[in-house]
Amino acid sequence: MFNRLLEILSDCTWKSIEEITPDLRLSQYLDEIGFAEMAFRIEDELGVKIPEEDLMLMHTVSDVWAFIRKADRQG
């Protein structure tokens, strides 16, 4: 699942997978539409819905991954 997340983030940020690090600040590469696209793709491809209020709290790749892991455990 983590590898698929890296692919999604690479597509959305236009960064290579190798450049996607846990502390990468998403706001440097995504605008409001980019965040929405990322959330849509995560829901579509990973089956994890990210509510808008949670999306606004995601600043780094680590934040996104932590949310996905938590949602998957509760799943």
C-alpha atoms as one frame of an Amber mdcrd trajectory, in Angstrom:
protein
   0.000   0.000   0.000   2.871   2.388   0.790   4.360   1.919  -2.679   1.015
   2.767  -4.273   0.811   5.894  -2.087   4.266   6.910  -3.310   3.084   6.525
  -6.911   0.015   8.677  -6.222   2.083  11.360  -4.526   4.654  11.289  -7.298
   1.922  11.838  -9.893   0.272  14.627  -7.904   3.462  16.508  -6.980   5.391
  15.889 -10.219   8.282  14.595  -8.091  10.009  11.282  -8.736   9.285   8.479
  -6.294  12.869   8.761  -5.080  12.220  12.410  -4.145   9.137  11.578  -2.048
  10.442  11.542   1.519   8.504  11.256   4.797   9.116  14.920   5.634   8.257
  16.289   2.171   5.966  19.288   2.716   2.997  18.728   0.442   1.963  22.382
   0.401   5.158  23.182  -1.492   3.902  21.098  -4.427   0.116  20.935  -4.109
  -2.454  23.682  -4.273  -6.073  23.231  -3.151  -6.955  21.331  -6.320  -3.850
  19.166  -5.967  -4.820  18.193  -2.419  -8.333  17.323  -3.627  -6.917  15.202
  -6.458  -4.592  13.425  -4.031  -7.496  12.657  -1.667  -9.686  11.441  -4.534
  -6.987   9.113  -5.824  -6.240   7.752  -2.356  -9.919   6.970  -1.898 -10.251
   5.504  -5.400  -7.047   3.471  -5.435  -6.472   2.638  -1.772 -10.049   2.646
  -0.504  -9.367   5.234   2.217 -11.624   8.273   2.377  -9.976  11.415   3.733
 -12.519  13.934   5.051 -11.765  17.548   4.153 -11.151  18.535   7.776  -8.496
  15.795   8.067  -6.995  16.672   4.710  -6.324  20.209   5.934  -4.189  18.764
   8.766  -1.922  16.795   6.438   1.298  18.703   5.923   3.795  15.961   5.110
   3.929  12.537   3.484   4.215  11.087   7.002   0.906  12.705   7.948  -0.839
  11.111   4.970   0.688   7.700   5.623  -0.226   7.813   9.326  -3.844   8.623
   8.446  -4.011   5.769   5.915  -2.509   3.279   8.362  -4.926   4.333  11.105
  -7.924   4.108   8.750  -6.760   0.700   7.485  -6.514  -0.656  11.041  -9.994
   0.603  11.864 -11.267  -0.589   8.529
